[in-house]
Amino acid sequence: MKTGHHYRWPVFALWEQHAAAYGKMETFEVSLMRCIYKGKQFSWLLALSVPPGIAGFILHTPYSFLWGIIGFILCGLIGPFLYYFVKREDLGDAEGPYHSAAHLAAWSALSVFFLAIVWCFLDLFQEIWEREMIFAALSIPVMAAAVFLSMLLDDALAHVYIFLRRKNENIAHWLACCYFIGLVPASIIVSVLFIYFFQGMCLDPYTELFFVSTILEKTFFLKIFLAMASFAVYLYFALSGIKGRRATQVVFTALFYLMLIYIPIIISLRLPMAGEWRAYADPAYISLFPVLSDLWSVGLSMIIGGYVAKWIFK
């Protein structure tokens, strides 16, 4: 079958008829090229991320194993970030910087889960190594699965952000800030609880509550640091307008975020400490739990900061 001066295989024509019948715009060649491109992309990401982890597991000393995991996490963070940023745009994908930004938080969260899994199954890995060293190759699919999942998340999150930004920029900025601020602290809490239940720690409710509250305290300060970094780096460049207005809006957004996030904690400190109800309905929980606390605090602070900047520059 010929179209113009180019020969087209019959299977391509059948694919186009099927795609037209179901309202799909992509031709078979474009879909095939997209799959090939994703395969090359996955190969590049593997080459940039996995070698330190494999070397550390093969050498199999305490220090090599530790530095192999650290190298895998760092290379998996920096390598794909630079790859996405340099690659920019290909085959209709979202722009590279969006992938890079999404990768920072997604890989950091996946790294926390990866460390939790390694910690829980460390004895099993050692037993497999002692039985037969060839099974050390099992570490490759584990790391490859983490890289593949990260690639899927990066693509999905970048496309979702572009879709939201086309619909409503304010909502896109709000959800992006919540993503950067709350994802890593939430992954830390979930991973620690996973280790807690996997290893069968049987604690009484009050000791367990103290254990969880300690984690929430640490992640709370991490969340504040991520919030200030997200406002200064992401929000400043994502907003539209002159530099002075953007800087003013970012500063007031950060100030009101700190005020709002500490209000429930101050209320909690002023209330009587006695009573079992504090274990289940402490007002501080409104500010401590990641993602959920960020949705209301970031949203209100961005709205107030926007109004203040608009009033100053009117």
C-alpha positions in Angstrom: 0.0 0.0 0.0 1.4 3.4 -1.0 0.5 6.8 0.3 2.2 9.5 -1.8 5.8 8.4 -2.5 6.2 6.3 0.7 5.4 2.6 1.1 3.3 1.7 4.1 3.1 -1.8 5.5 -0.5 -3.2 5.5 -0.3 -3.8 9.3 0.3 0.0 9.7 -2.8 0.7 7.6 -4.9 -1.8 9.7 -3.7 -0.2 12.9 -4.7 3.3 11.6 -8.2 2.0 10.6 -8.6 0.5 14.1 -7.3 3.7 15.7 -9.7 5.8 13.6 -12.6 3.6 14.6 -11.9 4.1 18.3 -11.0 7.8 18.0 -7.3 7.4 18.7 -5.0 9.8 16.9 -1.7 8.0 17.1 -0.5 5.9 14.2 1.1 2.5 14.7 4.5 3.9 13.8 4.2 6.6 16.4 3.2 4.1 19.1 6.0 1.8 18.1 8.5 4.7 18.1 7.2 5.8 21.5 7.8 2.3 22.9 11.3 2.2 21.5 12.0 5.6 22.9 10.8 4.5 26.4 13.0 1.4 26.1 16.0 3.5 25.3 15.1 5.9 28.1 14.8 3.0 30.6 18.2 1.7 29.5 19.8 5.0 30.0 18.3 5.4 33.5 19.5 1.9 34.4 23.0 2.7 33.2 23.0 5.9 35.2 21.6 4.4 38.5 22.2 0.7 39.0 26.0 0.1 38.7 27.0 1.3 42.2 24.4 -0.9 43.8 25.5 -4.0 41.9 29.1 -3.3 42.7 28.4 -2.9 46.4 26.3 -6.1 46.5 28.9 -8.2 44.6 31.8 -7.1 46.8 29.6 -7.9 49.8 31.4 -6.3 52.6 29.5 -4.1 55.2 31.0 -0.9 53.8 30.7 -1.8 50.2 27.0 -2.8 50.7 26.4 0.5 52.5 28.1 2.6 50.0 26.6 0.6 47.1 23.1 1.5 48.4 24.1 5.1 48.9 25.6 5.3 45.5 22.5 3.7 43.9 20.2 6.3 45.6 22.4 9.3 44.7 23.0 8.2 41.1 19.3 7.4 40.8 18.6 10.9 42.0 21.1 12.9 40.0 21.5 10.9 36.9 17.8 10.9 35.7 17.4 14.5 36.9 20.2 15.6 34.5 19.0 13.2 31.8 15.5 14.6 31.8 16.7 18.2 32.0 19.0 17.8 29.0 16.6 15.7 27.0 14.0 18.4 27.1 11.3 17.1 24.8 10.8 14.1 22.6 7.9 12.3 20.8 5.3 14.6 22.3 6.4 14.0 25.9 6.2 16.7 28.6 9.1 19.0 28.8 12.2 17.7 30.5 12.3 20.2 33.4 8.9 19.0 34.5 10.2 15.4 34.5 13.3 16.5 36.5 11.2 18.3 39.1 8.8 15.4 39.5 11.8 13.0 39.7 13.3 14.7 42.7 10.4 14.1 45.1 9.3 10.7 43.5 12.8 9.2 43.7 13.4 10.5 47.2 10.2 8.8 48.4 11.0 5.6 46.5 14.4 5.6 48.1 12.9 5.6 51.5 10.7 2.6 50.7 13.7 0.9 49.1 15.7 1.3 52.3 12.8 0.0 54.3 12.6 -3.1 52.1 16.3 -3.7 52.3 16.2 -3.4 56.1 13.4 -5.9 56.4 14.8 -8.5 54.0 18.5 -8.0 54.8 18.7 -11.4 56.5 17.1 -13.1 53.5 19.5 -11.4 51.2 22.4 -12.7 53.3 21.0 -16.2 53.4 20.6 -16.2 49.6 24.2 -15.0 49.2 25.6 -17.7 51.5 23.7 -20.5 49.6 24.8 -19.5 46.1 26.6 -16.4 45.1 25.0 -16.4 41.6 21.8 -15.4 43.2 23.3 -12.0 43.9 22.0 -11.2 40.4 18.6 -11.0 42.1 19.6 -7.5 43.3 19.5 -6.3 39.7 15.7 -6.8 39.1 15.0 -5.2 42.5 16.9 -2.0 41.6 15.6 -2.2 38.0 12.0 -2.3 39.3 12.7 0.8 41.4 14.1 2.7 38.4 11.2 1.5 36.1 8.6 2.6 38.7 10.3 5.9 39.1 10.2 6.5 35.3 6.5 5.7 35.2 5.8 8.1 38.1 7.9 10.8 36.5 6.0 10.6 33.2 2.6 10.4 34.9 3.2 13.3 37.3 4.7 15.6 34.6 1.7 15.0 32.3 -0.8 15.5 35.2 1.0 18.8 36.1 0.8 20.0 32.5 -2.8 19.1 32.3 -3.7 20.9 35.5 -1.6 23.9 34.5 -3.6 24.2 31.3 -6.9 24.1 33.2 -6.0 26.2 36.2 -2.5 27.5 37.1 -3.4 28.2 40.7 -4.6 24.6 41.3 -1.5 23.3 39.6 0.8 25.4 41.8 -1.1 24.4 44.9 -1.0 20.7 44.3 2.7 20.8 43.1 3.7 22.5 46.3 1.8 19.9 48.4 3.6 17.2 46.3 7.1 18.6 47.0 6.4 19.3 50.7 4.5 16.3 51.8 5.6 13.3 49.7 8.9 12.5 51.4 7.7 13.0 55.0 4.7 10.8 54.3 7.0 8.1 52.8 9.2 8.2 55.9 6.2 7.7 58.2 4.8 4.9 56.1 8.2 3.1 55.8 8.8 3.3 59.6 5.4 1.9 60.3 6.0 -0.8 57.7 9.2 -1.8 59.5 7.4 -1.6 62.8 4.6 -4.1 61.8 6.9 -6.3 59.6 9.3 -7.0 62.5 6.4 -7.7 64.9 7.0 -5.0 67.5 4.3 -5.5 70.1 4.1 -2.3 72.2 1.4 -1.1 74.4 -0.8 1.7 72.9 0.9 4.5 74.9 4.4 3.4 74.0 3.3 3.0 70.4 1.8 6.5 70.4 5.1 7.9 71.8 7.0 6.1 69.0 4.7 7.5 66.3 4.7 11.0 67.8 8.5 11.0 67.7 8.5 10.3 64.0 5.8 12.9 63.4 8.0 15.5 65.2 11.0 14.8 63.0 9.0 14.8 59.8 7.3 18.0 60.8 10.6 20.0 60.8 11.6 18.2 57.5 8.3 19.4 56.1 8.9 23.0 57.1 12.3 22.9 55.4 10.8 21.4 52.2 8.1 24.0 52.3 10.6 26.9 52.4 12.6 25.3 49.6 9.5 24.7 47.4 8.3 28.2 47.8 11.7 29.7 47.1 12.6 27.5 44.1 9.4 26.2 42.5 6.8 28.8 43.3 8.9 31.8 42.5 9.7 30.5 39.0 6.2 29.0 38.4 4.3 32.3 39.1 3.7 34.8 36.4 4.5 38.5 36.7 7.4 40.7 37.4 10.2 39.5 39.7 9.3 41.9 42.5 5.7 40.8 42.7 6.7 37.1 42.5 9.2 37.5 45.3 6.7 39.4 47.5 4.1 36.7 47.0 6.6 34.0 47.8 7.8 35.7 51.0 4.3 36.3 52.3 3.2 32.8 51.3 6.0 31.4 53.4 5.3 33.6 56.3 1.6 32.8 56.4 2.4 29.1 55.9 4.6 29.1 59.1 1.8 31.0 61.0 -0.9 28.6 59.9 1.1 25.4 60.4 2.0 26.4 64.0 -1.5 27.5 65.1 -2.9 24.0 65.9 0.3 23.1 67.7 0.1 26.2 69.9 -3.6 25.4 70.6 -2.6 21.9 71.6 0.1 23.1 74.0 -2.5 25.4 75.7 -5.0 22.6 76.3 -4.9 20.4 79.4 -2.5 17.5 79.0 -4.7 15.1 80.9 -7.3 13.0 79.1 -7.3 10.0 76.7 -9.0 12.1 74.0 -5.6 13.7 73.2 -4.4 10.4 71.8 -7.1 10.4 69.2 -8.2 14.1 68.7 -5.1 16.2 69.4 -5.4 19.5 67.5 -1.7 19.2 66.6 -2.5 16.3 64.3 -4.0 18.9 61.9 -0.4 20.2 61.3 1.6 17.1 61.8 0.3 14.6 59.3 2.0 15.2 55.9 0.0 15.8 52.7 -3.3 16.3 54.6 -1.9 19.1 56.6 -0.3 20.6 53.5 -3.5 20.7 51.5 -5.1 23.3 53.8 -2.0 25.2 55.0 -0.4 25.6 51.6 -3.8 26.5 50.0 -4.6 29.2 52.5 -1.1 30.6 52.6 -1.0 30.9 48.8 -4.4 32.6 48.7 -3.4 35.1 51.4 0.0 35.7 49.9 -1.5 36.3 46.5 -4.0 38.9 47.9 -1.2 40.7 49.8 1.0 40.9 46.7 -1.9 42.1 44.7 -2.7 44.8 47.3 0.9 46.0 47.4 1.3 46.2 43.6 -2.1 47.4 42.7 
